[in-house]
Amino acid sequence: TARVAAVEATSEGIRWTFSPMVDIARDARWGRIMEGAGEDTYLGGLIAAAYVRGYQGKDLTSPTSMLACAKHYVAYGAAEGGRDYNTVDVSDRVLRDVYLPPFQVAVEAGVGTFMSGFNTVQGVPASANRKYLTDVLRGEWGFRGFVVSDWNSIGELIPHGVALDAKDAALKGLTAGVDMDMSANAYASELVDLVKEGELAESVVNEAATRVLRIKVAMGLFEHPYTDESRAATDILTPAHLELAREAAEESFVLLKNEAVLPLKPDASVALIGPLADSQDDMLGEWAIRGDAKDVVTLRKTLSERLGGRLHYAKGTEIQTDSEAGFAEALAAVDRADVVVMALGESRFMSGESFSRTNLDLPGNQRKLLQAVLAKGKPVVLIAFSGRPLTLPWEAEHVPAILAAWFPGLQAGPALARTLFGEVSPVGRLTASFPRSVGQLPLYYNRLNTGRPAPTDAPNQRFLSSYFDERTTPLFPFGFGLTYTQFEYSAPEIVGQPNVAALASGTGAFEVEATVKNTGVRPGTEVAQLYIHQRGTSVARPIRELKGFERLTLAPGESRTVRFKLTGKELAFWNLDMKFAVEPTELTVWVAPHAEGGKSATMRIKP
């Protein structure tokens, strides 16, 4: 998809994109969780590298190469309270273990630019933080591209309190390592005077300019500054691109619950109800910018073409309203149908930048409409549209089938219809945990244990780590996702017994293997996930860490063995002395369908 985005954008002369966003996000209240890869560092790095390769291609001078930008450097996703632009205060170890690695992977993938964040990091605004912009990014990682500020983040050094005026902000931003000032205009208005007054060495300005020019040279922009305008007529929204958009949407859907309702019977009559069933604009999601809603095919349009008179549509309610004026029409549609599909959730402008929420329930009176529909006794499928995990405990208890559809884009309707009727099976897996309550946030699977862990997730376990009024586990964990068949996992086996010295030198490795079997009656695709946990180390390690996954498609009754290779790279962490090292440990491994499942095996890794 990133390659297609680059081909289409460059046909209009766009050679630089402010993507990928590689911020790790552990708090669903934060609206920008929708832009990134979720809560896991390992997965975040893989997705960052894939975006970079897709956008930039194999040759930056190619007319279809679009420069990537890793953002928002760094730890923007750890905003306190999930409130956008808010303070971030995390330790060096957490930065090194959690928030920095995806950016480092982007550098290793060859990303051309970085964007500095809005937030503070350990009391210093990210756009004036020389430690991370220069010492780490360029000194440790060898980054050779340039850094652009986020929108006005140089100007925002003033309200942050570290700059008194635009001149002060320009000086601190440039000397920290931000080469390009986006929108604040502080560099353009102040740098000349700073040099003339002797407060800023001209060589610092020259170095920043050289970094920008180096990238332009690498892209061949001086030799070929113009775009072939005729490409736009042939490269945008081609049949192949639209097919990929549909396939990408299909593979993003996550089936959260299914009590034998899905897939729908081909001859079923369907009541389609909800404010998102026919909303072209909302399917685009936030940051669509020039996306045109008229290009979107909605679920209503697709089902109308497929079912004809067997489709009974009613909007029912608006996304955010208390009015029940549409309830009667919706309930009448239910009476005429065999099964009900409810299209509920957020609008496109409820997730994204500045859209932080303290309540993650279905907005407005959507749950009340859902309750009224369920009272009719017909089978119900809830399609939840959103840019983030929602709190759906009531829905998970009462609705027989739930599909998380996010904002699926131009081909929303065809992708959803094919999934509902079983022409394709859901294969998506959650990249962020779904909370039971906002009171659990931030919530993430790879947390540290406590000194008083509770034996279960039940509420009110006095003097143990629990909540008085809520279970501690997520409603749906990281990595979770159902399909239209079932799978069974064997216990994992560990093959090999390297020691720390061999792992640290790069000569040692071992494998973890397990057998996965399709125990259902339909073909299906499973994502087998490898998790590890280390004990006996110099610092506490997460209760589980994702270290690999493999996607496999199995026929009914078919089994296959998955094998994962582990090396020192996967086992190393920032230890007590802040060294990235492998330590002697008791290692537990799981091959599992999600972060809370699977059987385990344990081994000792000795010095």
Buried (B, 14 or more C-beta within 10 A) or exposed (E): BBBBBBBBBBBBBBBBBBBBBBBBBBBBBBBBBBBBBBBBBBBBBBBBBBBBBBBBBEEBEBBBBBBBBBBBBBBBBBBEBBBBBBBBEBEEBBBBBBBBBBBBBBBBBBBBBBBBBBBBBBEBBBBBBBBBBBEBBBEEBEBEBBBBBBBBBBBBBBEBEBBEEBBBBBBBBBBBBBBBBBEBBBBEEBBEEBBEEEEBEEEBBEEBEBBBEBBBBBBBBEEEEEBEEEBBEEBBEEEEBBEBBBBBBBBBBBBBBBEEBBBBEEEBBBBBBBBBBBBBBBBBBBBBEEBEBEBBBBBBBBBBEBBEEBBBBBBBBBBEBEEBEBBEBBBEBBEEBBBBBBBBBBBBBBBBBEBBBEEBBBBBBBBBBBBBBBEBEBBBBBBBBBBBBBBBBEBBEEBBBBBBBBBBBBBBBBBBBBBBBBEBBBBBBBBBBBBBBBEBBBBBBBEEEEEEEBEEBBEEBEEBEBBEEBBBBBBBBBBBBBBBBBBEBBEBBBEEEBBBEBBBEEEBBBEBBBBBBBBBEBBBBBBBBBBBBBEEBBBEBBBBBBBBBBEBEBEBEBEBEBBBBBBBEBBBBBBEEEEEBBBBBEBBBBBBBBBBBBEBBEBEBEE
